[in-house]
Amino acid sequence: MKARHLFITVAAVSILVSCIKNPGNEQQSLAEISKQELATALNERDQLLSLVKEVSKGLDEIKQLESIMSIAASKPGESTTNNARILADITSLKEKIKQRKAKLAELEDNLQESTINNKELKETINAIRKQMDSQIEEIEYLKHQLISANEQIGLLNHTVDSLNATVSEVSDERDAARQTSAKLENELNICYYMVATKSELKKHNIIESGFLRKTKLMNGNFDKASFEVSDKRMLTHLPLNSTKIKILTNHPATSFEVIEENGEKVIKITNPDLFWSLTTYLVVQID
């Protein structure tokens, strides 16, 4: 592309100079050209050369955009900001080229009546126009690439958001399941115990007894609020604050032992699962 630009520049210069020095088919001499016509011709030449330089600048700007897009592609974390800036640069550059094309068209109209107008000059103008058309096509291609990249990024972001939402939903469900499981486990490990004298147990309808009648543990209408609430997993050591005790509820003998500490009885539960396997209540009578 640089070689083509150089050719256009050299061709434009040589054609314009030759048009002034050698009038060609029109057989005009330099002496026949008025000062005003000469000034106009030189001005038109300068405008055309200026356009050639701007077309060359456009090539450099496009290459710079390509380089920026390549760097932006290597930094996906900054793509949203970079792509917006690049798209603005593409739009600006495309507008510049359109303005150059309009300037070329205006210059071409002026050159129709110019003393330096000839076939070679028209070919040079056409070459410049094609060069600018090619630049617009390349810019449109870069814009298409950028839009496609943005769409791909948007799709990936949507996928990531969906995955994050799914992960969040699954995490919430997992946490809810854990909470439900923990709550259920805690409920399953609730146990009740009461350590009291015979009269207190009778008062709360825990036992019934009478004259010459064996003490009987009530199974139905007793005062549940009078029991202490505990956790089977935590209740492994229960001081009874008495030297004489009687365990009224049924618990496997191998699941616990009664020991003495500081002269008082203590129930030491050695196998909680087995101990509470028959009942979740523990009733101990002390006297």
C-alpha positions in Angstrom: 0.0 0.0 0.0 2.9 2.4 0.7 4.4 1.6 -2.8 1.1 2.5 -4.4 0.9 5.7 -2.4 4.4 6.6 -3.5 3.4 6.0 -7.1 0.3 8.2 -6.8 2.4 11.0 -5.2 5.1 10.9 -7.8 2.6 10.6 -10.6 0.6 13.6 -9.3 3.6 15.8 -9.0 5.1 14.9 -12.4 1.7 15.2 -14.1 0.9 18.6 -12.6 4.4 20.0 -13.4 4.3 18.6 -16.9 0.8 20.1 -17.4 2.2 23.5 -16.6 5.5 23.2 -18.5 4.1 21.2 -21.4 0.5 21.9 -22.3 0.2 18.7 -24.4 -2.7 18.4 -26.7 -4.0 21.9 -26.1 -0.7 23.3 -27.4 -0.6 26.2 -24.9 2.7 27.8 -24.0 3.5 29.1 -20.5 3.5 32.6 -21.9 -0.2 32.2 -23.0 -1.3 31.3 -19.4 -2.3 34.4 -17.5 -1.1 35.0 -14.0 -4.5 34.3 -12.6 -4.7 31.0 -14.5 -1.2 30.0 -13.3 -2.1 30.8 -9.7 -5.3 28.8 -10.0 -3.4 25.9 -11.5 -0.8 25.9 -8.8 -3.4 26.1 -6.1 -5.3 23.2 -7.6 -2.0 21.3 -7.7 -1.3 22.0 -4.1 -4.8 20.9 -3.1 -4.3 17.6 -5.0 -0.9 17.0 -3.4 -2.4 17.8 0.0 -5.1 15.1 -0.6 -2.4 12.6 -1.5 -0.7 13.3 1.8 -4.0 12.9 3.7 -4.7 9.6 1.9 -1.3 8.4 3.1 -2.1 9.6 6.6 -5.3 7.6 6.4 -3.2 4.4 5.7 -1.2 5.1 8.8 -4.3 5.6 10.9 -5.8 2.4 9.7 -2.7 0.5 10.6 -2.7 2.1 14.0 -6.3 1.0 14.5 -5.4 -2.6 13.5 -2.5 -2.5 16.0 -4.8 -1.2 18.8 -7.4 -3.9 18.0 -4.7 -6.6 18.2 -3.5 -5.3 21.6 -7.1 -5.0 22.9 -7.9 -8.6 21.9 -5.0 -9.7 24.1 -6.6 -8.0 27.2 -10.1 -9.4 27.4 -10.7 -7.9 30.8 -10.5 -4.4 29.4 -12.5 -5.2 26.1 -15.6 -3.2 26.9 -13.8 0.1 27.5 -11.2 -0.5 24.7 -13.8 -1.5 22.1 -16.0 1.5 22.7 -13.0 3.8 22.2 -11.9 1.9 19.1 -15.4 2.1 17.6 -15.4 5.9 18.2 -12.0 6.1 16.4 -13.3 4.0 13.5 -16.3 6.3 13.1 -14.1 9.4 13.2 -11.7 8.0 10.7 -14.5 7.0 8.3 -15.9 10.6 8.5 -12.4 12.0 7.7 -12.2 9.9 4.6 -15.7 10.9 3.4 -14.6 14.5 3.9 -11.5 13.9 1.7 -13.6 12.2 -1.0 -15.9 15.3 -1.0 -12.9 17.6 -1.3 -11.6 15.5 -4.2 -14.9 15.7 -5.9 -15.0 19.4 -5.5 -11.4 19.7 -6.8 -12.3 17.5 -9.8 -15.2 19.8 -10.7 -12.8 22.8 -10.5 -10.3 21.0 -12.7 -12.8 20.5 -15.5 -12.2 24.0 -16.7 -8.5 24.1 -15.6 -5.6 24.8 -17.9 -3.9 21.7 -16.4 -6.8 19.3 -17.0 -5.8 16.3 -19.1 -6.1 12.5 -19.3 -3.2 11.7 -16.9 -4.6 14.1 -14.3 -8.0 12.4 -14.4 -6.3 9.0 -14.0 -4.5 10.3 -11.0 -7.7 11.6 -9.4 -9.4 8.2 -10.1 -6.5 6.4 -8.5 -6.8 8.6 -5.4 -10.5 8.0 -5.3 -10.0 4.2 -5.5 -7.4 4.5 -2.7 -9.9 6.2 -0.4 -12.7 3.7 -1.4 -10.3 0.9 -0.4 -9.7 2.6 2.9 -13.4 2.9 3.6 -13.8 -0.8 2.8 -11.0 -1.7 5.2 -12.5 0.4 7.9 -15.8 -1.2 7.4 -14.1 -4.6 7.7 -12.4 -3.5 11.0 -15.8 -2.2 12.3 -17.4 -5.6 11.4 -14.6 -7.4 13.3 -15.1 -5.2 16.3 -18.9 -5.6 16.3 -18.5 -9.4 16.0 -16.0 -9.3 18.9 -18.4 -7.3 21.0 -21.3 -9.7 20.2 -19.0 -12.6 21.2 -18.0 -10.9 24.4 -21.7 -10.1 25.1 -22.6 -13.8 24.6 -19.8 -14.9 26.8 -20.8 -12.4 29.5 -24.4 -13.7 29.3 -23.2 -17.3 29.6 -21.0 -16.3 32.6 -23.9 -14.4 34.2 -26.2 -17.4 33.7 -23.6 -19.7 35.2 -23.1 -17.4 38.1 -26.9 -17.3 38.6 -27.1 -21.1 38.5 -24.2 -21.4 40.9 -25.8 -18.9 43.2 -29.1 -20.7 43.0 -27.5 -24.0 43.7 -25.5 -22.5 46.6 -28.7 -21.1 48.0 -30.4 -24.5 47.7 -27.4 -26.2 49.2 -27.4 -23.8 52.1 -31.1 -24.2 52.6 -30.7 -28.0 52.5 -27.9 -27.8 55.1 -30.0 -25.6 57.3 -33.0 -28.0 57.0 -30.7 -30.9 57.7 -29.1 -29.2 60.7 -32.5 -28.3 62.1 -33.8 -31.8 61.6 -30.7 -33.3 63.2 -31.0 -30.9 66.1 -34.7 -31.9 66.6 -33.8 -35.6 66.4 -31.2 -35.1 69.1 -33.5 -33.3 71.5 -33.8 -35.2 74.9 -35.5 -34.4 78.2 -34.4 -35.2 81.7 -35.7 -34.5 85.2 -34.0 -35.1 88.5 -36.4 -34.7 91.4 -37.7 -36.1 94.6 -40.6 -38.6 94.7 -43.0 -35.9 95.8 -41.9 -33.5 93.1 -42.3 -36.2 90.4 -45.8 -37.0 91.7 -46.7 -33.3 91.7 -45.8 -33.1 88.0 -47.7 -36.3 87.2 -44.4 -38.0 86.2 -45.1 -41.0 88.6 -48.0 -42.3 90.6 -47.8 -44.3 93.7 -49.9 -45.2 96.7 -50.1 -47.2 99.9 -48.7 -50.7 99.3 -48.6 -49.9 95.6 -45.5 -49.9 93.5 -44.3 -46.6 92.1 -45.3 -46.4 88.4 -43.9 -44.1 85.7 -46.7 -42.3 83.9 -46.6 -42.6 80.2 -49.3 -40.1 79.2 -50.6 -37.0 81.0 -47.4 -35.6 82.6 -46.1 -32.1 82.8 -43.6 -31.9 79.9 -42.6 -28.3 80.8 -41.1 -29.5 84.1 -38.3 -31.4 82.1 -35.0 -29.9 81.3 -34.3 -29.9 77.5 -30.9 -30.9 76.3 -29.0 -32.4 73.3 -28.2 -36.1 73.2 -24.8 -35.4 71.7 -23.9 -33.0 74.5 -25.4 -34.6 77.6 -22.8 -37.1 78.6 -22.2 -36.1 82.2 -25.2 -35.5 84.5 -24.6 -34.6 88.2 -27.5 -35.7 90.4 -26.6 -33.8 93.6 -27.6 -36.8 95.7 -26.2 -40.0 97.2 -29.3 -42.0 96.7 -30.8 -42.3 93.2 -33.2 -44.4 91.2 -33.4 -44.2 87.4 -37.0 -44.7 86.5 -36.8 -44.6 82.7 -35.5 -47.6 80.7 -32.0 -47.3 79.3 -29.7 -50.1 78.2 -27.3 -50.9 81.1 -24.3 -51.0 78.8 -24.8 -47.5 77.6 -24.1 -45.7 80.9 -22.6 -46.0 84.3 -23.3 -44.3 87.7 -20.2 -43.0 89.3 -19.4 -40.9 92.4 -17.8 -37.4 92.3 -17.3 -35.5 95.5 -19.5 -38.0 97.4 -22.5 -37.6 95.0 -23.9 -39.7 92.2 -23.3 -38.8 88.6 -24.7 -40.5 85.5 -22.0 -40.9 82.9 -23.4 -41.7 79.5 -20.9 -43.7 77.5 -22.9 -44.6 74.5 -25.4 -41.8 73.7 -27.0 -43.5 70.7 -27.7 -46.6 72.7 -28.7 -44.8 75.8 -31.5 -42.8 74.1 -32.5 -45.6 71.8 -35.6 -46.7 73.9 -36.8 -43.3 75.0 -35.8 -39.6 74.8 -36.8 -39.0 78.4 -34.6 -39.6 81.5 -36.3 -39.5 84.9 -34.2 -39.9 88.0 -35.7 -40.0 91.5 -33.6 -38.7 94.4 -34.4 -38.9 98.1 
